[in-house]
Amino acid sequence: RLVLLGGGIDRKPERRTELATMTLLAQGWQNDIFESVAGGGGIPWIYVVLMVSWYYTLKHNMLGWYYSVEDYFGPAYGPVMAGPVFAWALHMFFYHTHSAIYALLDSHKGPWTKLKVSSFDKMTYSQMLPNVIKNQLIFLVSGVAAFYASSGRGWNRATEPYADISMKEALFEWVAMYLMYEAIFYTNHRILHITKLKIPFIEKPVNLYSLYHKEHHSTFASVGVSGLYMGSLDCVLTQTLPQVIGPAIFDFHPMVLWLRGPLGAPNAAPP
């Protein structure tokens, strides 16, 4: 998915083949540093360690954090602030920390420079940042709206200790969330790549790609925040809806989204 998300890429056949073999959790120059190219049988250990560490951090601290935020904002706003707003804050922290590291590496030459896959920089980190923050505010508003529209489905389970959930239920929630996310993302992304959509009573075919998705592919995926550089409608269809529909339908435990904080951030911020 990262290749599709990241915008235009190097058109050389050998580079396309290399990009196509990258694992979900490793892209850009990371595949060389962490030896995690799927074709080489590597495992992105740094992400494995990160996720396991983050899981146990949440397991032992999340309830305390949740109650602290909820108590601070009171009964009227506590649940929404401790739920989708706090999850959004986690996303912001991991995403911009990850992206800032890439920006720092891009601004200084070193051993990592030759490992960068895409180097067709057309926009700088600071030039992309306003658009990215705008889209992340769309995340926030959409998450809060989904919270109220679904009467807090999923988030209402925040005080249910994750350790009390059976392995079978936890596995179902993770797989269901993954499948739901990918199905919605893939479908909407493919729709936005349609260049000749025939609509009744309209003489000329409509180019959805040019209208709503071309902006995203204008960055050449060479700057850390480029994964979320896109138009507002593009953001809603390919980024926001995949995140909010699953929990609202299946009533997932919030741990599913909390855990996605550090995982989703690197995936959405290709170097």
Long-range contacts (C-beta under 8 A, 24 or more apart in sequence): 1-182, 1-185, 1-186, 1-267, 2-27, 2-227, 2-267, 2-270, 3-27, 4-189, 5-216, 5-221, 5-227, 5-238, 5-267, 5-268, 5-270, 6-118, 6-219, 6-221, 6-226, 6-227, 6-270, 7-216, 7-217, 7-218, 7-219, 7-220, 7-221, 7-226, 7-229, 8-120, 8-217, 8-218, 8-219, 8-220, 8-221, 9-118, 9-220, 9-221, 10-117, 10-118, 10-120, 15-117, 18-117, 19-117, 24-267, 25-263, 25-266, 25-267, 27-117, 27-267, 27-270, 27-271, 28-102, 28-116, 28-117, 28-118, 28-270, 28-271, 29-112, 29-115, 29-116, 29-117, 29-271, 30-271, 31-117, 32-115, 33-112, 33-115, 47-263, 47-266, 50-262, 50-263, 51-259, 51-262, 51-263, 54-259, 54-261, 54-262, 55-259, 58-162, 58-255, 58-258, 58-259, 59-162, 59-163, 62-162, 62-255, 62-258, 63-159, 63-161, 66-158, 66-159, 67-159, 79-147, 79-152, 79-155, 79-156, 79-158, 80-144, 80-147, 80-148, 80-152, 80-155, 82-158, 83-147, 83-152, 83-155, 83-158, 83-254, 84-140, 84-143, 84-144, 84-146, 84-147, 84-155, 85-140, 85-143, 85-144, 87-143, 87-254, 87-257, 87-258, 87-261, 88-136, 88-139, 88-140, 88-143, 90-258, 90-261, 90-262, 91-136, 91-139, 91-261, 91-264, 91-265, 92-136, 93-261, 94-261, 94-262, 94-264, 94-265, 94-266, 95-136, 95-225, 95-228, 95-264, 95-265, 95-268, 95-269, 96-225, 97-265, 98-224, 98-265, 98-266, 98-269, 99-125, 99-224, 99-225, 99-269, 100-224, 101-224, 102-223, 102-224, 102-269, 102-271, 103-223, 103-224, 103-225, 105-271, 106-222, 106-223, 106-224, 106-271, 116-222, 116-271, 117-271, 118-220, 118-221, 118-222, 118-270, 118-271, 119-222, 120-220, 120-222, 121-220, 121-222, 121-223, 122-218, 122-219, 122-220, 122-222, 123-218, 123-219, 123-223, 123-226, 123-229, 124-223, 125-223, 125-224, 125-225, 128-219, 128-223, 128-225, 128-226, 128-229, 129-225, 131-228, 131-229, 131-230, 132-225, 132-228, 132-229, 134-232, 135-228, 135-229, 135-230, 135-232, 135-235, 135-239, 136-228, 138-232, 138-235, 138-236, 138-240, 139-235, 139-239, 139-240, 139-243, 142-236, 142-240, 142-241, 142-243, 142-244, 143-240, 143-243, 143-244, 146-244, 146-247, 146-248, 149-248, 150-247, 150-248, 153-247, 153-248, 153-249, 153-251, 154-247, 154-248, 154-250, 154-251, 154-252, 154-253, 154-254, 154-256, 154-257, 155-247, 155-254, 156-251, 157-251, 157-252, 157-253, 157-254, 158-253, 158-254, 160-253, 162-253, 162-255, 165-253, 170-253, 173-250, 173-252, 173-253, 173-256, 174-256, 176-246, 176-250, 176-252, 177-246, 177-247, 177-250, 177-252, 177-256, 180-242, 180-245, 180-246, 180-249, 180-250, 181-242, 181-243, 181-246, 182-242, 184-241, 184-242, 184-245, 185-238, 185-239, 185-242, 188-237, 188-238, 188-241, 188-242, 189-237, 189-238, 191-237, 192-234, 192-237, 192-238, 221-270, 222-271, 223-271, 224-269, 224-270, 224-271, 225-269, 226-269, 226-270, 227-267, 227-268, 227-269, 227-270, 228-268, 228-269, 239-268
